[in-house]
Amino acid sequence: MAVLQLREAIRRAMVEEMHRDPAVFLMGEEVAEYDGAYKVSQGMLKTFGPRRVVDTPIAENGFFGLGVGAAMAGLRPIVEVMTWNFSLVAYDQVINNAAKIVQMTGGQYRVPIVFRGPNGAAENLGSQHSQALESIYAHFPGLKVVSTATPRDAYGLLKSAIRDDDPVVFMESELFYSFKGEVEDEEFTLPIGVADLKRDGGDVLVVTWNKAVHTALGVAEALGREGIGVAVLDLRTIRPLDEAALYAHAARIGRVVVVQEGFPFAGVGAEIAARVQEACFDSLDAPVLRVTNRDVNMPYAGNLEKLAMPSAERIEAAIRAVLSR
Amino acid sequence: MHMASIERNLFGGYGIVGGHVPLGAGAALAFQYRGEDRVSLTFFGDGAANQGAFFEALALAQLWRLPAVFVCENNLYAMGTSIERSSFLTDLSARADGVGMRRWSFDAYDVRAVHDEVGKAVAHARTGAGPVLVEARCYRYRGHSASDPGKYRALDEIEDYKRTKDCLMRAEGQLREAGCTDAELKELHESVEAEVADAVAFADASPEPDAAVLYDFTFAGAA
């Protein structure tokens, strides 16, 4: 069993898939000669050459769209976005083109493309570089949205995303690129749309994904020492949502807290809370609570940034609140 | 929108003006990647020539010498806004200058000129020398859509184009010069009208889709 950083696990998935399938290539800003803005693609130019590891100018609207067109014409592009914040200038290509082409062409054309890069806040990156954007991609039919921050999950899910015949929005975490975890030496894939119970417990279910999983696990560990059993369900995929796992654990445990980065209004947490109460109302002992970013654009100052994020303290308070009912 | 044919390599019609131009460049990227002797053609109007996606697609296509031809059908009105009110430069092929792309304009009222000029552009792109932007200067007689009465231009202007420049009228003249008889032209008109009438009848006679297909084609593979 190898211990890999998140960036190394993502790179391993891309390298293996590019060796497996000549239609797979990587395109994005600084992916080739610079070796990746976060060194995710380090060494890949040397391995595959400039035809398959392609530096782009700063033109997301353009190269996202070229990726979609290339996918329609039979390639399997991996389009790296330096951060998901920058995808907003290319949003039209993802929503109006990638997500709709299969439907608009009656299934004649397919768009096997992965858009991937870091999502959410890192540290002191300011308002325009700190957004978690799952909700605005998960809103649309026709897209799959994966958001994960453990090396093993990222490896297995990215391989599935690259092999998928539909567009996949794949969200990573800048803060966790150096985070290490075990990944099996032998090749494997993990299915898109399957959540993972990262820790079990009988009192409260925390539903979360990406780097908030790590925060939630820390809180669960601490509360476990007090005798409070906190289960942590890592969705890993926002869409398609693993409703079977979500409802089974919610109904079994009866108390649910959703922890998400990103703004609260119409966020993914709101969707989960709505669905859990629709499906599990009779099994719930407390209202579903959400812990989210504060409803404010991200401040630059470090102390204010911490206040705006879903912290361990706020997660713990929400867990205690649902337990008090 | 919603019209495509994979067997005819028709990549579809798109409803976001200019948003599809990168797709055409992307198809050309795939052709180049696989070393295929193919060229993509991307069609759009004068309105698209002000969109960012159009500029970015041109920049990338030229940077990578993609085998692509971009055809701007400049019919002088983007919905109700005339070219003079929407662009400082009214020769829209000049949009290529900023990225160093080969470009020219031509009069698209002459069907032979359209064939020859687009043919030249395709031949250039096919050599690997890079993409081409051509501006096909044309005109539209009707409104932009079924709900557009087209009141933003004078009737005289429309009638003048019909009387002096109409491309079908010109094509008919060219066919006569080439030796086509009245009977042959009549037969051609009738066969085209019959083909269109058949298509309309087919559409009218086709049933509404079954409710069971509502969710079909959200995904190509398993959801």
Boltz contact constraints between the chains, C-beta under 6 A:
constraints:
  - contact:
      token1: [A, 59]
      token2: [B, 56]
      max_distance: 6.0
  - contact:
      token1: [A, 61]
      token2: [B, 52]
      max_distance: 6.0
  - contact:
      token1: [A, 61]
      token2: [B, 53]
      max_distance: 6.0
  - contact:
      token1: [A, 61]
      token2: [B, 56]
      max_distance: 6.0
  - contact:
      token1: [A, 62]
      token2: [B, 22]
      max_distance: 6.0
  - contact:
      token1: [A, 62]
      token2: [B, 56]
      max_distance: 6.0
  - contact:
      token1: [A, 62]
      token2: [B, 57]
      max_distance: 6.0
  - contact:
      token1: [A, 62]
      token2: [B, 60]
      max_distance: 6.0
  - contact:
      token1: [A, 65]
      token2: [B, 22]
      max_distance: 6.0
  - contact:
      token1: [A, 65]
      token2: [B, 23]
      max_distance: 6.0
  - contact:
      token1: [A, 66]
      token2: [B, 22]
      max_distance: 6.0
  - contact:
      token1: [A, 66]
      token2: [B, 25]
      max_distance: 6.0
  - contact:
      token1: [A, 66]
      token2: [B, 26]
      max_distance: 6.0
  - contact:
      token1: [A, 66]
      token2: [B, 29]
      max_distance: 6.0
  - contact:
      token1: [A, 66]
      token2: [B, 60]
      max_distance: 6.0
  - contact:
      token1: [A, 68]
      token2: [B, 23]
      max_distance: 6.0
  - contact:
      token1: [A, 68]
      token2: [B, 26]
      max_distance: 6.0
  - contact:
      token1: [A, 69]
      token2: [B, 23]
      max_distance: 6.0
  - contact:
      token1: [A, 69]
      token2: [B, 26]
      max_distance: 6.0
  - contact:
      token1: [A, 69]
      token2: [B, 27]
      max_distance: 6.0
  - contact:
      token1: [A, 70]
      token2: [B, 26]
      max_distance: 6.0
  - contact:
      token1: [A, 70]
      token2: [B, 29]
      max_distance: 6.0
  - contact:
      token1: [A, 70]
      token2: [B, 30]
      max_distance: 6.0
  - contact:
      token1: [A, 73]
      token2: [B, 27]
      max_distance: 6.0
  - contact:
      token1: [A, 73]
      token2: [B, 30]
      max_distance: 6.0
  - contact:
      token1: [A, 74]
      token2: [B, 30]
      max_distance: 6.0
  - contact:
      token1: [A, 75]
      token2: [B, 30]
      max_distance: 6.0
  - contact:
      token1: [A, 92]
      token2: [B, 16]
      max_distance: 6.0
  - contact:
      token1: [A, 92]
      token2: [B, 19]
      max_distance: 6.0
  - contact:
      token1: [A, 96]
      token2: [B, 16]
      max_distance: 6.0
  - contact:
      token1: [A, 96]
      token2: [B, 19]
      max_distance: 6.0
  - contact:
      token1: [A, 102]
      token2: [B, 217]
      max_distance: 6.0
  - contact:
      token1: [A, 102]
      token2: [B, 220]
      max_distance: 6.0
  - contact:
      token1: [A, 103]
      token2: [B, 217]
      max_distance: 6.0
  - contact:
      token1: [A, 104]
      token2: [B, 2]
      max_distance: 6.0
  - contact:
      token1: [A, 105]
      token2: [B, 4]
      max_distance: 6.0
  - contact:
      token1: [A, 105]
      token2: [B, 12]
      max_distance: 6.0
  - contact:
      token1: [A, 107]
      token2: [B, 217]
      max_distance: 6.0
  - contact:
      token1: [A, 108]
      token2: [B, 4]
      max_distance: 6.0
  - contact:
      token1: [A, 108]
      token2: [B, 6]
      max_distance: 6.0
  - contact:
      token1: [A, 110]
      token2: [B, 220]
      max_distance: 6.0
  - contact:
      token1: [A, 141]
      token2: [B, 218]
      max_distance: 6.0
  - contact:
      token1: [A, 142]
      token2: [B, 218]
      max_distance: 6.0
  - contact:
      token1: [A, 165]
      token2: [B, 220]
      max_distance: 6.0
  - contact:
      token1: [A, 165]
      token2: [B, 221]
      max_distance: 6.0
  - contact:
      token1: [A, 166]
      token2: [B, 219]
      max_distance: 6.0
  - contact:
      token1: [A, 166]
      token2: [B, 220]
      max_distance: 6.0
  - contact:
      token1: [A, 166]
      token2: [B, 221]
      max_distance: 6.0
  - contact:
      token1: [A, 240]
      token2: [B, 223]
      max_distance: 6.0
